[in-house]
Amino acid sequence: MSMISMQSALGLIVVVLSMLGFFYVLNKYKGRFLSSQTGNLSIESQIPLGLRQRLVLVKAREKTFLLVISNDNATVVHSWDD
């Protein structure tokens, strides 16, 4: 292997490891970074329904919503007042 290809491979490994580390930290602390400042909106619970869908319980002020979320759509299944 030539010196240039070894440097390129090492650079690629460093970039990939940096990205993995960034996504790990983002996933671990996402609740702290993505939380609402006023506290009026919160995700109470979520359950995966498959690879691309999940059932989410969202509370917004005095109302609660049950949503089905997919990659390109969100559908309100039910809503009620608290």
N, C-alpha and C positions, 0 to 999 in steps of 0.2 A: 504494500500500500504506500503510495507516495505521501510526502509530508503535507501537501495541500489537502488531499482527501482525508487524512487523519485529522487535520485541523477543522475541516468542515464537519466531519462526524462528531468531533468533540463539541463543536459549537452547537450542533443540532441537539445533542444530548443535554447540554446546559439549558438551552431554550425550552425543551420539552419538560425537564425537571422543574424549571422555574414556573412554567405554566401549571403543572400538576400541583406544586406547592401553593400557588395563588388560588387555584380552584378549591383546594382543600381548606385553606383558611377562610375563603369566602363562604363555603358551605357550612363550616363549623360555626361561624359568627354571623350568618345571614340574618338572624332574628334581631340582632343588635343594630345592624346597618339598615335594615329595611323596615323597621318598625315605624309606626306613625308618631309624629311629634306630639300631637294633641291627644292621642289615645282613643280617638273616635272610631277607629277601624282596626279590627283584629281578626286573625284566623284562629278560631277556637279548636278546630280539629280537621284532619284530612285523612282520607283513606284511598289508596290506589285501587283503581278498578281494572286496570290492565296496563299495558306498556305506555299508552298515550292518554289515558283518562284518569281522573281522580274526582272523588266526591269531597267537597269542601264546605265546612260550616263557617260562615263569616258573620261577625257581629259588627253592625254599623249603628252607632248611637243606641237608640232604643228598639232597633229592629234586627232580626236574625234571618240570614238567607242560607238556604241549602243549594249549592251550586254543583253542576257537573262541568268540569273544566277539561278541555282537550287542547291540542296544540294550536288550533285556530278558532276555537269557539268556547263560549261560556254560556251555560243555560241555567236559568233559575228554576229549580225543581219545586221549591216551596219557600214561602217567607211568612214570618209571623212577628207580631209585636211582643216585646218582652214585658 
